[in-house]
């Protein structure tokens, strides 16, 4: 395998033997901005990255394609008690470290499950801990300033 691919999850997760919990968003703001098409549609990406209401339809389509590819990659992770995940549709990069914002609005949830509940279910092996937002196909602003 090409050594530059070693840190991509689809190649890495299969070799991890310890318990693993994936906590991410399907619309990772940093990754989408870093991997944006260049130079064809570079116009307006900085504005779009900071405020999705300013995105063009082509930029939103690119974000949706990113999400589709990401979710397709997750399907390759086998279901087992030592693997858990919480994948939402927030348009942010570091939502785990944004917990200070949660005290004002409450943490984002999927269905009736918040992040801390899903992590607890995984850690204590209480029930399936694979929660993925498969309903939302567009980036959400989960943390309004």
Secondary structure, DSSP 4 states (H G I P E B T S, - for coil): --GGGTTSHHHHGGG--S-EEEEEEEEEHHHHHHT---STT-TTHHHHHH-GGG--HHHHHHHHHHHHHHHHHHTTSPP-TTEEEEEEEEEES-GGGGHHHHHHH---EETTEEHHHHHHHHHTT-S--EEE--S--S-B--S--
